[in-house]
Every structure is written in structure tokens, then in C-alpha cells.
Amino acid sequence: MNGLLNWQAVAIIPAAGSGRRMRVNGNQEKQKLMLVLEGETIFLRSIKALDIPEIEAFFIPVAAAERREFSRQIKESFPNREVYLCAGGKERQDSIYSALVLVGAWQGWRVPEERRLILIHDAARPLIEKDLIQEALSVASQTGAAGVGVPVKDTIKIVGRDRVITATPERSNLWAIQTPQVFTWPVLWTAYSTAKVEGETGTDDASLVERTGWPVQMVTGSYRNIKITTPEDLIMAQALLRSSSSQPPLGRNKINKLEVDVERQTSKCFQSKEEKTMLRVGQGFDVHKLVSGRRLVLGGVEIPSELGLEGHSDADALIHAVIDALLGATGEGDIGELFPDTDPVYQGIDSQLLLRKVMDRLKGAGVKPINIDATVIAQYPKIAPYRQEMRENLATLLGLSLKEINIKATTTEKLGFTGRKEGIAVQVVALVQLSSSCSLV
């Protein structure tokens, strides 16, 4: 996994909730996960969404009466996947605990407990996007706990038993939590085992973790990631799936930040044949000191080395320079303004996540990278063996082809701080395209 070397991840997908049935079109109540959504059951769509290389095994709590049907669908659709069905409990929290017991005893673990990631995702959220799953995993590996969610759109009211409004909380601080939620094993097991001993209940996994005092990092999710609870939700999911299959997919962060009418207007920046475009050039430069006791990461690739780069984040000088070049081309300042080294949120963070955030911002404003030319200046270590993987990482992150990513490596013939193996410097030039009818906000 990029950025998750020496980590393992498994998924728990609770599918035995007590409020799991709904009446559709006035017909008999049905297990909602078995309802067909655009040719596949909701259950299968949710599992397929999580079917990524990063997740090695699935643990699915189910009700005893429905175990056979769940088992049949899994065997037909995932014959080569490691999937375990376990007993579902009366409440969701009971089901998760049941699954955690199996997860703890799983024989597939190859890494220490602190490097084990447990992803929990509602089986009734079939529209989750793979890049969001991967981002949640990566953030949890940095922080120990991550939850996907979105800022609320509506004003929220606190209402008393007599249905009289008692308070209106500040909306800017309110988020609607979704799944997946991802935790390292020690963090999640401590939360659940403590709750079981003390008889505590929580509405989601993050709430139990919060009670232990462990901070949960929010990951910006997608408004498409709806939970199917009512017949209306099913209709909405069908519409979203049909829309995404008939039109080019919209970036999830653009949808988060813009209303639908603004989104459509933004898309015209790319679709109009008569649009006027502008090309802009940006330059990025970054330097980090080589020290002992640190990982050496460049372009998202960890290089085996006795020395690593010192910094607040993972000190990936190549990605930092790419970010500054992109921001420079669009007149958006520099990496220090967006991700200050005084903010503990970014302590040790994978710089690939920072680049993803910058790309979300640029895409939402109609900016498209054209090509990247980078020069890594280092006497130590040798960059050539890792150059291709760096190019592949950057191409994926920037949505470009390999031929549009160039990485050169040079020494300074033992002159200066790089020549003395005291640090590594990186220079980057970026060419981007801006649509004249779109602007950064």
C-alpha cells in the first residue's frame, strides 16, 4: 500500500442491525440489504466498494436467520476473498464487539498490534468511493483514529420533549459522521472493551473512542455516501448510480464544496469546445536536513537508509516542492500557509495526503496540471532505483500519465550541504491549465 508500508488492514461490515427492514412500494417488509439496487443487492455493492488490495480480510456480523443467504452471495461473488461471517448481536455495538473478538484471533496478522488497521463500514452505504476508503486508511495510520464525514448543510436545532426549540448550535462546527471509520487495533479494542466492562453505549465507533480520550481525525467525505434507511434513500441511491454511469464522474470534494447548480457550471469549464484556457507556470523548491532516526521518503516512496529527512510531516521534499509549484502557478501562496508546521494535525502526516487535498482544491476551481518536471539534488542516497515508482505515485496523485511526469536526479559533485550529505533539495516546475470562466476561491 502506498504510504502504508508494514501495515495491514481488515474490514468489519455490520449487517445484522435490529432496524434492518423496510417496506418498499407498500409490499411486504424486506431485509433492506437484500434489496436490489441497479442490478445488485445493496449488500454486494457495499462489499464490492471495499474490495481493494489494502483490505486483506472481511469480518461480517449477520443475523442467524440470514446467514445462509449472505454466505451464498459472498461465495458467488468473492470466491477468492477471505471472508468470515460471525454472529450478529442485538445492537450494532454488540455485533462489532463479536467481530473484534474474531479479528483479534485472526491468524493472518503479520505486523505488531499498533500497525493493524480496523476499518468499519455500514453495509447500507453502497456508494462509498475507493479513494475515500484509501484516504481514511492512510489518515488512521498517521493518527490512530479517523472518521469520514461531511459538514452539515442545514441549520440544526436542539428540540425539547415538547418540540420547542431550545438552542441553535453554530453550524460551521457541525459535521455529519459517516463510515468508514478506521482505527488502529489498540485504540479500537481499548474503546470497545472499556465500553463493555462499564456498560457504555455509543451511536458509532468514534464516540466510544472519543470517551477514552483518543482524538479522532475527521476526513472530508462525500454527500453521495448516503446510508440507505428508507425507501426514499433507495430512490436517491438509484438516481446517483444512474447519473454517475451516464455522465463523467464528478470529484467528491467538488460535490462537497459546491451546490449542484454551481457544480454543473464548473463542469462547463471543461466541456465547452469554445472555452478559452490559460497556461500558468509555477516553481517549487524544498530542502530538508538528513538526520538519523527518521524515515527517508521521497515522492511517496520509502527509501531504505540510515538517514532520513527531518520535518514536521514525513518531510517528503519532492511532494512538498510539487505542492509549492502547483500553488505558485495558481497564485495560492505556499505549502506553509495551507499546512502550517505549528498545527499538530500535520505532525508526521503522509505528504501524499497533503497533495490530494491540494488537488481537490485545484480541481474544484477548474485547474488541471499539464506536466511536472522535478530535479532531486542529493549526494546521498542513490535516487535512480526509486525514480520510476516516484513517477508512478505522482502520476496517480495528479491524474497524469507517466510521460507527463519527469524526475531527474543530480549531485553537486560533493559541493555544498547536499554534497556533504547534510540534506536533500528538490526543484520542481509545474505547468497547469486554467479555464477562463473558473477561478479559485
C-alpha positions as CSV (number, residue, x, y, z in Angstrom):
1,M,0.0,0.0,0.0
2,N,1.4,3.4,-0.9
3,G,2.2,5.2,2.3
4,L,1.2,2.2,4.4
5,L,4.3,0.0,4.3
6,N,4.4,-2.6,7.0
7,W,0.7,-2.1,7.9
8,Q,-2.2,-4.5,7.5
9,A,-5.9,-3.7,7.3
10,V,-9.1,-5.7,7.7
11,A,-12.8,-4.6,7.4
12,I,-15.8,-5.1,9.7
13,I,-19.1,-4.7,7.9
14,P,-22.0,-5.0,10.4
15,A,-25.1,-6.5,8.6
16,A,-27.3,-7.6,11.5
17,G,-28.9,-4.4,12.8
18,S,-32.3,-4.5,14.5
19,G,-33.7,-1.8,12.3
20,R,-32.8,-3.5,9.1
21,R,-36.1,-4.0,7.3
22,M,-38.2,-1.6,5.2
23,R,-41.4,-1.7,3.3
24,V,-41.0,-0.8,-0.4
25,N,-43.9,0.2,-2.6
26,G,-46.3,-1.0,0.1
27,N,-45.1,-4.5,-0.3
28,Q,-44.1,-6.9,2.4
29,E,-41.1,-5.8,4.6
30,K,-37.8,-7.0,3.3
31,Q,-34.2,-7.2,4.6
32,K,-33.0,-3.9,3.2
33,L,-29.5,-5.2,2.4
34,M,-31.1,-7.8,0.1
35,L,-33.0,-5.2,-1.9
36,V,-31.7,-4.9,-5.5
37,L,-30.0,-1.6,-6.4
38,E,-29.3,-1.3,-10.1
39,G,-28.9,-5.0,-10.7
40,E,-27.1,-5.9,-7.4
41,T,-28.1,-6.2,-3.8
42,I,-27.2,-3.3,-1.5
43,F,-25.1,-5.8,0.5
44,L,-23.0,-6.9,-2.5
45,R,-22.5,-3.3,-3.7
46,S,-21.1,-2.3,-0.3
47,I,-18.7,-5.3,-0.2
48,K,-17.5,-4.6,-3.7
49,A,-16.8,-1.0,-2.8
50,L,-14.5,-2.2,-0.1
51,D,-12.8,-4.8,-2.4
52,I,-9.4,-3.0,-2.6
53,P,-5.9,-4.5,-2.2
54,E,-5.4,-2.7,1.1
55,I,-8.1,-4.7,2.8
56,E,-6.9,-8.3,3.4
57,A,-10.0,-9.8,5.1
58,F,-13.7,-9.1,5.8
59,F,-15.5,-9.9,9.0
60,I,-19.3,-9.6,8.7
61,P,-21.7,-9.9,11.6
62,V,-25.0,-11.3,10.4
63,A,-28.3,-12.5,11.9
64,A,-28.5,-16.3,12.3
65,A,-31.7,-16.5,10.1
66,E,-30.0,-14.7,7.2
67,R,-26.5,-16.3,7.4
68,R,-27.2,-18.8,4.6
69,E,-28.2,-16.1,2.1
70,F,-25.3,-13.9,3.0
71,S,-22.9,-16.8,2.6
72,R,-24.3,-17.7,-0.8
73,Q,-23.9,-14.2,-2.2
74,I,-20.3,-14.0,-0.8
75,K,-19.2,-17.3,-2.3
76,E,-20.6,-16.5,-5.7
77,S,-19.2,-13.0,-5.9
78,F,-15.9,-13.3,-3.8
79,P,-14.7,-16.9,-4.2
80,N,-11.1,-15.9,-3.7
81,R,-11.6,-13.4,-0.8
82,E,-11.0,-14.2,2.9
83,V,-14.5,-13.5,4.3
84,Y,-15.7,-14.5,7.8
85,L,-19.3,-14.4,8.9
86,C,-19.8,-14.0,12.6
87,A,-22.8,-13.9,15.0
88,G,-24.6,-10.6,15.0
89,G,-25.8,-9.1,18.2
90,K,-29.0,-7.4,19.3
91,E,-27.4,-3.9,18.8
92,R,-24.7,-2.7,16.4
93,Q,-22.2,-2.3,19.2
94,D,-22.7,-6.0,20.2
95,S,-22.1,-7.1,16.6
96,I,-18.9,-5.1,16.3
97,Y,-17.6,-6.5,19.5
98,S,-18.3,-10.0,18.3
99,A,-16.4,-9.3,15.1
100,L,-13.5,-7.8,17.0
101,V,-13.0,-10.9,19.0
102,L,-12.5,-12.8,15.7
103,V,-10.3,-10.1,14.3
104,G,-8.0,-10.3,17.4
105,A,-7.6,-14.0,16.9
106,W,-7.2,-13.9,13.1
107,Q,-4.2,-15.9,12.0
108,G,-3.3,-13.6,9.1
109,W,-1.7,-10.9,11.1
110,R,2.0,-10.3,10.2
111,V,2.6,-7.0,11.9
112,P,2.6,-5.7,15.5
113,E,-0.8,-4.7,17.0
114,E,-0.1,-1.0,16.7
115,R,0.2,-1.4,12.9
116,R,-3.1,-3.2,12.4
117,L,-5.9,-1.1,11.0
118,I,-9.5,-2.0,11.5
119,L,-12.0,-0.4,9.1
120,I,-15.7,-0.4,10.0
121,H,-18.2,0.4,7.3
122,D,-22.0,0.3,7.3
123,A,-23.3,-2.4,4.9
124,A,-26.1,0.1,4.0
125,R,-23.7,2.6,2.4
126,P,-23.0,1.1,-1.1
127,L,-21.9,4.3,-2.7
128,I,-18.7,4.8,-0.8
129,E,-15.8,5.7,-3.1
130,K,-12.5,3.8,-3.2
131,D,-10.2,6.9,-2.9
132,L,-12.1,7.9,0.2
133,I,-11.5,4.5,1.7
134,Q,-7.8,4.7,1.0
135,E,-7.6,8.2,2.4
136,A,-9.3,7.1,5.6
137,L,-6.8,4.2,6.0
138,S,-3.9,6.5,5.4
139,V,-5.0,9.1,7.9
140,A,-5.7,6.5,10.5
141,S,-2.2,5.1,10.1
142,Q,-0.9,8.6,11.0
143,T,-3.3,9.5,13.8
144,G,-4.7,6.2,15.2
145,A,-8.3,7.1,14.5
146,A,-10.1,8.5,11.5
147,G,-13.8,9.1,10.7
148,V,-15.3,10.1,7.4
149,G,-17.9,12.8,7.5
150,V,-19.3,15.9,5.8
151,P,-20.2,19.4,7.0
152,V,-23.9,19.8,7.6
153,K,-25.9,21.8,5.1
154,D,-28.9,22.6,7.1
155,T,-29.3,24.7,10.3
156,I,-29.5,22.3,13.2
157,K,-32.0,22.9,16.1
158,I,-32.0,21.3,19.5
159,V,-35.6,20.5,20.4
160,G,-37.0,19.6,23.8
161,R,-39.6,16.9,24.5
162,D,-42.4,19.4,23.9
163,R,-40.9,20.0,20.4
164,V,-39.9,23.6,21.3
165,I,-36.5,24.7,20.1
166,T,-34.1,25.2,22.9
167,A,-30.9,26.0,21.1
168,T,-29.3,26.6,17.7
169,P,-25.7,25.3,17.6
170,E,-23.1,27.0,15.4
171,R,-23.4,25.2,12.0
172,S,-19.8,25.8,11.0
173,N,-18.6,23.4,13.7
174,L,-21.2,20.6,12.9
175,W,-20.4,17.6,10.8
176,A,-22.5,14.6,9.9
177,I,-20.4,11.4,10.6
178,Q,-20.4,8.6,8.1
179,T,-18.4,5.4,7.5
180,P,-15.9,4.1,7.0
181,Q,-14.3,4.8,10.4
182,V,-10.8,3.4,10.8
183,F,-8.7,2.8,13.9
184,T,-5.5,1.0,14.9
185,W,-6.2,-2.2,16.8
186,P,-5.1,-0.9,20.3
187,V,-7.2,2.2,20.0
188,L,-10.4,0.4,18.9
189,W,-10.1,-2.6,21.2
190,T,-9.5,-0.4,24.2
191,A,-12.6,1.6,23.4
192,Y,-14.9,-1.4,22.9
193,S,-13.5,-3.5,25.8
194,T,-13.9,-0.5,28.1
195,A,-17.4,0.2,27.0
196,K,-18.3,-3.5,27.5
197,V,-17.0,-3.5,31.1
198,E,-18.6,-0.2,32.0
199,G,-21.8,-0.8,30.2
200,E,-21.5,2.2,27.9
201,T,-23.2,2.6,24.6
202,G,-22.4,4.8,21.6
203,T,-24.1,5.8,18.4
204,D,-21.0,5.0,16.4
205,D,-17.5,3.6,16.9
206,A,-15.8,7.1,17.0
207,S,-18.0,8.1,20.0
208,L,-16.6,5.1,22.0
209,V,-13.1,6.0,21.0
210,E,-13.6,9.7,22.0
211,R,-14.6,8.6,25.5
212,T,-11.2,7.1,26.0
213,G,-9.6,10.5,25.3
214,W,-8.1,9.4,22.0
215,P,-8.7,12.1,19.3
216,V,-10.5,11.1,16.1
217,Q,-9.4,12.9,12.9
218,M,-12.2,13.8,10.6
219,V,-11.7,13.0,6.9
220,T,-13.9,15.0,4.4
221,G,-16.3,12.6,2.9
222,S,-18.9,12.7,0.2
223,Y,-22.6,13.7,0.1
224,R,-23.0,10.7,-2.2
225,N,-22.1,8.3,0.6
226,I,-25.7,8.0,1.8
227,K,-27.0,5.4,4.2
228,I,-30.0,3.5,2.8
229,T,-32.6,3.5,5.6
230,T,-35.9,4.5,4.0
231,P,-37.5,3.8,0.6
232,E,-36.6,7.4,-0.3
233,D,-32.9,6.7,0.3
234,L,-33.2,3.8,-2.2
235,I,-34.6,6.1,-4.8
236,M,-31.8,8.6,-4.2
237,A,-29.2,5.9,-4.5
238,Q,-30.6,4.7,-7.8
239,A,-30.6,8.2,-9.2
240,L,-27.0,8.8,-8.1
241,L,-25.8,5.5,-9.7
242,R,-27.7,6.2,-12.9
243,S,-26.2,9.7,-13.0
244,S,-22.7,8.5,-12.5
245,S,-23.0,5.8,-15.1
246,S,-24.3,8.1,-17.8
247,Q,-22.0,11.1,-17.1
248,P,-18.3,11.5,-16.3
249,P,-17.9,11.1,-12.5
250,L,-17.6,14.3,-10.5
251,G,-14.9,14.6,-7.9
252,R,-16.3,14.0,-4.4
253,N,-14.7,17.1,-2.9
254,K,-16.2,19.3,-5.6
255,I,-19.6,18.0,-4.7
256,N,-18.9,18.6,-1.0
257,K,-17.9,22.3,-1.6
258,L,-20.4,23.3,-4.2
259,E,-24.1,23.1,-4.7
260,V,-25.4,21.1,-7.7
261,D,-26.1,24.2,-9.9
262,V,-22.6,25.5,-9.2
263,E,-21.1,22.0,-9.9
264,R,-22.8,22.0,-13.3
265,Q,-21.5,25.4,-14.1
266,T,-18.0,24.4,-13.1
267,S,-18.2,21.3,-15.3
268,K,-18.8,23.5,-18.3
269,C,-15.3,24.9,-17.9
270,F,-14.0,21.5,-19.2
271,Q,-16.8,20.5,-21.6
272,S,-17.2,23.6,-23.8
273,K,-15.3,23.3,-27.1
274,E,-15.1,27.1,-27.3
275,E,-13.7,27.7,-23.9
276,K,-10.7,29.9,-23.5
277,T,-7.9,28.5,-21.5
278,M,-4.8,29.9,-19.8
279,L,-1.5,28.2,-19.1
280,R,0.4,29.1,-16.0
281,V,3.8,28.1,-14.7
282,G,4.8,27.6,-11.1
283,Q,8.1,26.8,-9.4
284,G,8.6,24.9,-6.2
285,F,11.7,24.4,-4.1
286,D,12.2,22.5,-0.8
287,V,15.0,21.5,1.4
288,H,15.2,19.0,4.3
289,K,18.0,18.1,6.6
290,L,19.3,14.4,6.7
291,V,19.3,13.1,10.3
292,S,19.4,9.7,12.0
293,G,16.3,8.2,13.4
294,R,13.9,9.3,10.6
295,R,12.4,7.6,7.6
296,L,13.6,8.8,4.2
297,V,10.5,9.3,2.0
298,L,10.6,11.0,-1.5
299,G,7.7,11.1,-3.9
300,G,5.7,8.8,-1.5
301,V,8.4,6.1,-1.8
302,E,10.2,5.0,1.4
303,I,13.9,4.5,0.6
304,P,16.0,2.2,2.8
305,S,18.5,4.4,4.5
306,E,20.4,5.0,7.8
307,L,19.5,8.7,7.5
308,G,16.0,10.3,6.9
309,L,14.6,13.7,6.3
310,E,13.8,15.9,9.2
311,G,10.5,17.8,9.3
312,H,7.1,18.3,10.9
313,S,5.4,15.9,8.4
314,D,7.1,12.9,6.8
315,A,9.4,15.6,5.2
316,D,8.8,14.4,1.6
317,A,10.8,17.2,-0.1
318,L,9.7,16.1,-3.6
319,I,6.0,16.2,-2.9
320,H,6.4,19.4,-0.9
321,A,8.1,21.0,-3.9
322,V,5.4,19.8,-6.3
323,I,2.7,21.3,-4.0
324,D,4.5,24.7,-4.0
325,A,4.9,24.6,-7.8
326,L,1.1,24.0,-8.2
327,L,0.2,26.7,-5.7
328,G,2.7,29.1,-7.3
329,A,1.1,28.5,-10.7
330,T,-2.3,29.4,-9.4
331,G,-1.3,32.2,-7.1
332,E,-2.3,30.4,-4.0
333,G,0.6,31.0,-1.7
334,D,2.7,28.1,-0.4
335,I,2.5,24.8,1.5
336,G,3.3,26.5,4.8
337,E,0.1,28.6,4.6
338,L,-2.2,25.7,3.9
339,F,-0.5,23.2,6.2
340,P,1.5,25.1,8.9
341,D,4.1,23.2,10.8
342,T,2.6,24.6,14.0
343,D,-0.5,22.5,13.6
344,P,-0.3,19.2,15.4
345,V,-2.8,17.7,12.9
346,Y,0.1,17.5,10.3
347,Q,2.6,16.0,12.7
348,G,4.2,13.1,10.8
349,I,1.4,13.1,8.2
350,D,1.9,11.4,4.8
351,S,2.6,14.2,2.3
352,Q,0.6,12.3,-0.3
353,L,-2.5,13.3,1.7
354,L,-1.5,16.9,1.5
355,L,-1.1,16.7,-2.2
356,R,-4.5,15.1,-2.6
357,K,-6.0,18.0,-0.6
358,V,-4.3,20.5,-2.9
359,M,-5.5,18.6,-6.0
360,D,-9.1,18.6,-4.7
361,R,-8.9,22.4,-4.2
362,L,-7.5,22.9,-7.7
363,K,-10.0,20.6,-9.4
364,G,-12.8,22.4,-7.8
365,A,-11.6,25.6,-9.3
366,G,-11.1,24.3,-12.8
367,V,-7.4,23.9,-12.7
368,K,-5.7,20.9,-14.5
369,P,-2.0,20.1,-14.2
370,I,-0.3,19.6,-17.6
371,N,3.1,18.3,-16.7
372,I,5.7,18.2,-13.9
373,D,9.5,18.5,-14.2
374,A,11.4,17.8,-11.0
375,T,15.1,17.7,-10.1
376,V,16.2,16.0,-6.9
377,I,19.6,17.3,-5.7
378,A,21.3,14.7,-3.5
379,Q,24.7,13.3,-3.0
380,Y,23.0,10.6,-0.9
381,P,21.2,8.3,-1.4
382,K,21.0,7.0,-5.0
383,I,17.7,8.1,-6.4
384,A,17.7,6.1,-9.7
385,P,16.4,2.8,-8.3
386,Y,13.3,4.5,-7.0
387,R,12.7,7.1,-9.7
388,Q,10.1,5.0,-11.6
389,E,8.0,4.3,-8.5
390,M,8.1,8.0,-7.6
391,R,6.8,8.9,-11.1
392,E,4.0,6.4,-10.8
393,N,2.9,7.8,-7.5
394,L,2.9,11.4,-8.7
395,A,1.1,10.4,-11.9
396,T,-1.7,8.8,-9.9
397,L,-1.9,11.7,-7.4
398,L,-2.0,14.3,-10.2
399,G,-4.2,12.4,-12.7
400,L,-1.4,12.5,-15.3
401,S,0.3,9.9,-17.5
402,L,3.9,8.8,-16.8
403,K,5.2,10.7,-19.8
404,E,3.9,13.9,-18.2
405,I,5.9,13.3,-15.0
406,N,9.7,13.8,-15.3
407,I,12.1,13.3,-12.3
408,K,15.8,13.9,-12.7
409,A,18.4,13.3,-10.0
410,T,21.8,15.1,-9.8
411,T,24.6,15.6,-7.3
412,T,26.6,18.8,-6.6
413,E,29.9,17.0,-7.0
414,K,30.3,17.0,-3.2
415,L,29.9,20.8,-3.0
416,G,27.6,22.5,-0.5
417,F,25.3,21.0,2.1
418,T,23.9,18.4,-0.4
419,G,27.4,17.4,-1.4
420,R,28.3,16.9,2.3
421,K,25.3,14.6,2.6
422,E,23.7,17.0,5.1
423,G,20.4,17.3,3.3
424,I,18.3,16.9,0.1
425,A,17.0,19.7,-2.1
426,V,14.3,19.5,-4.8
427,Q,13.3,21.9,-7.6
428,V,10.0,21.5,-9.4
429,V,8.4,23.3,-12.4
430,A,4.7,22.8,-13.0
431,L,2.6,23.7,-16.0
432,V,-1.2,24.0,-15.3
433,Q,-4.2,24.9,-17.4
434,L,-6.8,27.3,-16.1
435,S,-10.2,27.8,-17.6
436,S,-11.0,31.5,-18.1
437,S,-14.5,31.1,-16.7
438,C,-13.4,29.4,-13.5
439,S,-11.4,30.9,-10.7
440,L,-10.0,29.8,-7.4
441,V,-12.0,30.6,-4.2
